[in-house]
Amino acid sequence: MSARIYFDGLEALKEAFLTLPSDLKGEATGVVMDAAQSAKAEIAAAYPLGPEGRFNNGKPIKPGNLRRGAKVVVKEIGPYGVHAQVRSTAPHAWLFEHGSKARHYITKHGTRKHVGAMPSKPVLIPTMIRSRRAMYVRLADTVIKAHG
């Protein structure tokens, strides 16, 4: 995709570059935050809920830790841009995304233990790639619309 902006002189070009961040910051912030929130919602919907009726020390475990762990963190809203992160803060999110290999070991009492592999089920990274690509298209359209 190519974009063109036409100016009648060097001074007009300098003025456009000086006003570009302030002109587009508000709209670009909305685009970035909208992309982050929609990616978070898509990630949370794709994560499994987990089994009901489990207990830890007699207390019921509420399922959905992966879904509740999907968060949007605004890192910076500066004069020239915005930086938002979508994170999966559940303790086992990395294991869910990347999986594990099988492990075999012998305990100190001589018992053999065989722990099976957990296959990876990537949700966050593919969703973020798609969401980021769509966000870049919307940001480019915003710049073209403003100065095209």
GROMACS elastic network, one bead per residue, 0.5 to 0.9 nm:
[ bonds ]
;  ai    aj funct       b0    kb
    3   140     6  0.84121   500
    3   144     6  0.68207   500
    3   148     6  0.81633   500
    4   144     6  0.78127   500
    4   147     6  0.87359   500
    4   148     6  0.69253   500
    5   144     6  0.78216   500
    5   147     6  0.62939   500
    5   148     6  0.56568   500
    6    13     6  0.85366   500
    6   147     6  0.84325   500
    6   148     6  0.77412   500
    7    10     6  0.75822   500
    7    11     6  0.88032   500
    7    12     6  0.60178   500
    7    13     6  0.59751   500
    7    16     6  0.87910   500
    8    11     6  0.83073   500
    8    12     6  0.64442   500
    8    13     6  0.79042   500
    9    12     6  0.53886   500
    9    13     6  0.64398   500
    9    14     6  0.88688   500
   10    13     6  0.50236   500
   10    14     6  0.62367   500
   10    15     6  0.86582   500
   11    14     6  0.50853   500
   11    15     6  0.61733   500
   11    16     6  0.85676   500
   12    15     6  0.50953   500
   12    16     6  0.61039   500
   12    17     6  0.86686   500
   13    16     6  0.51084   500
   13    17     6  0.62820   500
   13    18     6  0.86699   500
   14    17     6  0.52091   500
   14    18     6  0.62231   500
   14    19     6  0.87439   500
   15    18     6  0.50870   500
   15    19     6  0.62219   500
   15    20     6  0.83950   500
   16    19     6  0.52487   500
   16    20     6  0.57378   500
   16   147     6  0.84526   500
   17    20     6  0.50981   500
   17    21     6  0.75534   500
   18    21     6  0.70307   500
   18    22     6  0.80150   500
   19    22     6  0.55002   500
   19    23     6  0.58459   500
   19    24     6  0.84760   500
   20    23     6  0.51716   500
   20    24     6  0.60638   500
   20    25     6  0.81500   500
   20   143     6  0.84742   500
   20   146     6  0.87735   500
   20   147     6  0.86543   500
   21    24     6  0.54028   500
   21    25     6  0.55013   500
   21    79     6  0.73263   500
   21    80     6  0.53453   500
   21    81     6  0.76222   500
   22    25     6  0.53337   500
   22    26     6  0.76457   500
   22    79     6  0.73399   500
   22    80     6  0.72715   500
   23    26     6  0.73147   500
   23    27     6  0.82121   500
   23   146     6  0.82686   500
   24    27     6  0.54244   500
   24    28     6  0.58168   500
   24    29     6  0.83619   500
   24    80     6  0.89503   500
   24   142     6  0.76282   500
   24   143     6  0.72881   500
   24   146     6  0.77308   500
   25    28     6  0.50675   500
   25    29     6  0.58772   500
   25    30     6  0.85508   500
   25    78     6  0.89810   500
   25    79     6  0.75810   500
   25    80     6  0.66079   500
   25    81     6  0.62528   500
   25    82     6  0.81151   500
   26    29     6  0.52004   500
   26    30     6  0.64348   500
   26    31     6  0.88287   500
   27    30     6  0.51524   500
   27    31     6  0.63364   500
   27    32     6  0.87941   500
   27   139     6  0.87436   500
   27   142     6  0.76390   500
   28    32     6  0.61403   500
   28    33     6  0.85238   500
   28    81     6  0.75681   500
   28    82     6  0.78758   500
   28   138     6  0.87382   500
   28   139     6  0.63751   500
   28   142     6  0.74548   500
   28   143     6  0.89375   500
   29    32     6  0.51860   500
   29    33     6  0.60618   500
   29    34     6  0.83696   500
   29    77     6  0.79164   500
   29    81     6  0.70963   500
   29    82     6  0.58826   500
   29    83     6  0.87084   500
   30    33     6  0.52219   500
   30    34     6  0.58764   500
   30    35     6  0.84240   500
   31    34     6  0.51714   500
   31    35     6  0.61004   500
   31    36     6  0.86222   500
   31   135     6  0.68336   500
   31   138     6  0.70698   500
   31   139     6  0.69308   500
   31   142     6  0.89861   500
   32    35     6  0.51364   500
   32    36     6  0.61747   500
   32    37     6  0.86750   500
   32    82     6  0.72362   500
   32    83     6  0.78616   500
   32    84     6  0.72600   500
   32   132     6  0.89613   500
   32   135     6  0.66987   500
   32   136     6  0.89726   500
   32   139     6  0.82731   500
   33    36     6  0.50244   500
   33    37     6  0.60946   500
   33    38     6  0.85019   500
   33    72     6  0.86890   500
   33    74     6  0.84387   500
   33    82     6  0.85127   500
   33    83     6  0.88405   500
   33    84     6  0.69929   500
   34    37     6  0.52227   500
   34    38     6  0.60713   500
   34    39     6  0.84700   500
   34   135     6  0.87476   500
   35    38     6  0.52462   500
   35    39     6  0.60398   500
   35    40     6  0.85564   500
   35   131     6  0.63723   500
   35   132     6  0.74138   500
   35   134     6  0.79831   500
   35   135     6  0.60189   500
   36    39     6  0.51430   500
   36    40     6  0.61404   500
   36    41     6  0.86746   500
   36    72     6  0.65193   500
   36    73     6  0.89397   500
   36    84     6  0.68450   500
   36    85     6  0.70932   500
   36    86     6  0.62542   500
   36   128     6  0.86780   500
   36   131     6  0.78170   500
   36   132     6  0.85758   500
   36   135     6  0.89308   500
   37    40     6  0.50520   500
   37    41     6  0.62203   500
   37    42     6  0.86377   500
   37    71     6  0.85453   500
   37    72     6  0.67169   500
   37    86     6  0.81011   500
   38    41     6  0.50800   500
   38    42     6  0.61462   500
   38    43     6  0.85745   500
   38   131     6  0.80428   500
   39    42     6  0.50590   500
   39    43     6  0.60596   500
   39    44     6  0.85256   500
   39    86     6  0.74748   500
   39   124     6  0.86062   500
   39   127     6  0.66372   500
   39   128     6  0.65252   500
   39   130     6  0.87740   500
   39   131     6  0.60708   500
   39   132     6  0.87818   500
   40    43     6  0.51265   500
   40    44     6  0.60613   500
   40    45     6  0.85197   500
   40    70     6  0.60042   500
   40    71     6  0.64542   500
   40    72     6  0.67779   500
   40    86     6  0.63022   500
   40    87     6  0.81216   500
   40    88     6  0.88689   500
   40   124     6  0.87157   500
   40   127     6  0.89446   500
   40   128     6  0.88800   500
   41    44     6  0.51650   500
   41    45     6  0.61123   500
   41    46     6  0.86262   500
   41    70     6  0.80550   500
   42    45     6  0.51727   500
   42    46     6  0.62260   500
   42    47     6  0.88672   500
   42   127     6  0.74380   500
   43    46     6  0.51270   500
   43    47     6  0.63765   500
   43    67     6  0.76960   500
   43    70     6  0.70794   500
   43    88     6  0.87884   500
   43   123     6  0.63612   500
   43   124     6  0.59900   500
   43   127     6  0.67697   500
   43   128     6  0.86308   500
   44    47     6  0.54084   500
   44    48     6  0.84210   500
   44    66     6  0.72959   500
   44    68     6  0.72962   500
   44    69     6  0.81168   500
   44    70     6  0.59953   500
   44    88     6  0.89842   500
   45    48     6  0.77839   500
   45    67     6  0.71052   500
   46    67     6  0.82941   500
   46   123     6  0.68085   500
   46   124     6  0.89574   500
   47    64     6  0.82557   500
   47    66     6  0.63118   500
   47    67     6  0.59128   500
   47   123     6  0.72553   500
   48    64     6  0.71900   500
   48    66     6  0.74660   500
   48    67     6  0.75128   500
   49    52     6  0.88130   500
   49    63     6  0.59006   500
   49    65     6  0.76891   500
   49    66     6  0.75570   500
   49    67     6  0.71217   500
   50    62     6  0.88627   500
   50    63     6  0.52276   500
   50    64     6  0.59619   500
   50    65     6  0.81989   500
   50    66     6  0.87909   500
   51    54     6  0.71361   500
   51    62     6  0.89779   500
   51    63     6  0.63724   500
   51    64     6  0.87499   500
   52    60     6  0.89033   500
   52    61     6  0.79068   500
   52    62     6  0.74698   500
   52    63     6  0.63257   500
   53    60     6  0.67638   500
   53    61     6  0.72782   500
   53    62     6  0.83298   500
   53    63     6  0.87204   500
   54    59     6  0.84300   500
   54    60     6  0.58470   500
   54    61     6  0.55046   500
   54    62     6  0.79798   500
   54    63     6  0.84889   500
   55    58     6  0.55697   500
   55    59     6  0.52404   500
   55    61     6  0.53271   500
   55    62     6  0.88556   500
   56    59     6  0.52495   500
   56    60     6  0.63382   500
   56    61     6  0.64920   500
   57    60     6  0.83946   500
   62    65     6  0.75818   500
   63    66     6  0.85679   500
   63    67     6  0.89737   500
   64    67     6  0.51900   500
   64    68     6  0.61506   500
   64    69     6  0.84715   500
   65    68     6  0.51378   500
   65    69     6  0.59448   500
   65    70     6  0.89539   500
   65    89     6  0.89688   500
   65    90     6  0.60688   500
   65    91     6  0.85287   500
   65    92     6  0.88143   500
   66    69     6  0.50528   500
   66    70     6  0.68003   500
   66    88     6  0.71748   500
   66    89     6  0.77460   500
   66    90     6  0.53955   500
   66    91     6  0.83791   500
   66    92     6  0.77270   500
   66    93     6  0.65348   500
   66    96     6  0.89506   500
   67    70     6  0.57354   500
   67    88     6  0.83131   500
   67    90     6  0.82552   500
   68    71     6  0.77802   500
   68    88     6  0.85525   500
   68    89     6  0.83516   500
   68    90     6  0.76379   500
   69    87     6  0.76448   500
   69    88     6  0.51314   500
   69    91     6  0.85174   500
   69    93     6  0.83052   500
   70    86     6  0.70602   500
   70    87     6  0.56840   500
   70    89     6  0.62735   500
   70    90     6  0.76735   500
   71    85     6  0.81622   500
   71    86     6  0.56840   500
   71    87     6  0.52579   500
   71    88     6  0.62851   500
   71    89     6  0.72018   500
   72    84     6  0.67858   500
   72    85     6  0.56472   500
   72    87     6  0.62986   500
   72    88     6  0.89182   500
   73    83     6  0.86880   500
   73    84     6  0.56246   500
   73    85     6  0.50873   500
   73    86     6  0.62934   500
   73    87     6  0.73488   500
   74    77     6  0.75275   500
   74    82     6  0.79002   500
   74    83     6  0.61137   500
   74    85     6  0.62742   500
   74    86     6  0.87674   500
   75    82     6  0.77282   500
   75    83     6  0.52650   500
   75    84     6  0.53808   500
   75    85     6  0.69298   500
   76    81     6  0.79435   500
   76    82     6  0.55421   500
   76    83     6  0.50041   500
   76    84     6  0.70245   500
   77    80     6  0.80685   500
   77    81     6  0.60583   500
   77    83     6  0.63734   500
   77    84     6  0.85478   500
   78    81     6  0.53714   500
   78    82     6  0.60762   500
   78    83     6  0.84626   500
   79    82     6  0.83753   500
   86   124     6  0.86208   500
   86   128     6  0.81201   500
   87   124     6  0.82922   500
   88    91     6  0.86376   500
   88    93     6  0.62075   500
   88    94     6  0.83579   500
   88   124     6  0.76700   500
   89    92     6  0.83985   500
   89    93     6  0.68610   500
   90    93     6  0.52244   500
   90    94     6  0.83581   500
   91    94     6  0.75776   500
   91    95     6  0.85817   500
   92    95     6  0.52677   500
   92    96     6  0.62871   500
   92    97     6  0.87665   500
   93    96     6  0.50693   500
   93    97     6  0.61483   500
   93    98     6  0.85544   500
   94    97     6  0.51128   500
   94    98     6  0.59195   500
   94    99     6  0.76841   500
   95    98     6  0.53147   500
   95   100     6  0.66250   500
   95   118     6  0.81394   500
   95   120     6  0.74819   500
   96    99     6  0.55379   500
   96   100     6  0.85792   500
   96   118     6  0.80497   500
   96   119     6  0.80054   500
   96   120     6  0.58931   500
   96   121     6  0.60846   500
   96   122     6  0.71719   500
   96   123     6  0.87032   500
   97   119     6  0.88222   500
   97   120     6  0.53976   500
   97   121     6  0.53565   500
   97   123     6  0.65669   500
   97   124     6  0.73079   500
   97   125     6  0.82420   500
   98   118     6  0.88203   500
   98   119     6  0.76138   500
   98   121     6  0.70187   500
   98   122     6  0.67028   500
   99   117     6  0.74526   500
   99   118     6  0.50738   500
   99   121     6  0.72130   500
   99   122     6  0.87381   500
  100   103     6  0.88441   500
  100   116     6  0.84953   500
  100   117     6  0.53985   500
  100   118     6  0.50198   500
  100   119     6  0.65261   500
  100   120     6  0.73349   500
  101   115     6  0.86485   500
  101   116     6  0.71577   500
  101   118     6  0.65338   500
  101   119     6  0.79313   500
  102   114     6  0.74645   500
  102   115     6  0.56378   500
  102   118     6  0.76168   500
  103   113     6  0.80950   500
  103   114     6  0.60229   500
  103   115     6  0.51242   500
  103   116     6  0.65820   500
  103   117     6  0.74149   500
  104   112     6  0.73406   500
  104   113     6  0.56609   500
  104   115     6  0.62107   500
  104   116     6  0.84891   500
  105   111     6  0.83780   500
  105   112     6  0.59087   500
  105   113     6  0.53130   500
  105   114     6  0.66985   500
  105   115     6  0.85522   500
  106   109     6  0.77943   500
  106   110     6  0.56179   500
  106   111     6  0.53979   500
  106   113     6  0.58917   500
  106   114     6  0.87804   500
  107   110     6  0.52211   500
  107   111     6  0.52820   500
  107   112     6  0.65006   500
  107   113     6  0.72608   500
  108   111     6  0.74939   500
  122   125     6  0.65318   500
  122   126     6  0.69200   500
  122   127     6  0.88356   500
  123   126     6  0.59355   500
  123   127     6  0.61256   500
  123   128     6  0.85803   500
  124   127     6  0.52970   500
  124   128     6  0.60150   500
  124   129     6  0.86593   500
  125   128     6  0.51010   500
  125   129     6  0.61945   500
  125   130     6  0.87719   500
  126   129     6  0.51292   500
  126   130     6  0.63873   500
  126   131     6  0.86020   500
  127   130     6  0.52739   500
  127   131     6  0.60486   500
  127   132     6  0.84682   500
  128   132     6  0.57806   500
  128   133     6  0.83455   500
  129   132     6  0.52535   500
  129   133     6  0.61756   500
  129   134     6  0.87198   500
  130   133     6  0.52363   500
  130   134     6  0.63346   500
  130   135     6  0.86465   500
  131   134     6  0.51897   500
  131   135     6  0.61010   500
  131   136     6  0.86957   500
  132   136     6  0.61750   500
  132   137     6  0.86978   500
  133   136     6  0.52354   500
  133   137     6  0.64751   500
  133   138     6  0.88493   500
  134   137     6  0.51739   500
  134   138     6  0.63453   500
  134   139     6  0.87102   500
  135   138     6  0.50819   500
  135   139     6  0.61231   500
  135   140     6  0.85801   500
  136   139     6  0.50203   500
  136   140     6  0.60789   500
  136   141     6  0.85103   500
  137   140     6  0.51398   500
  137   141     6  0.61623   500
  137   142     6  0.86122   500
  138   141     6  0.50281   500
  138   142     6  0.61675   500
  138   143     6  0.88066   500
  139   143     6  0.64017   500
  139   144     6  0.86782   500
  140   143     6  0.51998   500
  140   144     6  0.61570   500
  140   145     6  0.84851   500
  141   144     6  0.50510   500
  141   145     6  0.58950   500
  141   146     6  0.84436   500
  142   145     6  0.51606   500
  142   146     6  0.61335   500
  142   147     6  0.86648   500
  143   146     6  0.51588   500
  143   147     6  0.61302   500
  143   148     6  0.75995   500
  144   147     6  0.53472   500
  145   148     6  0.53354   500
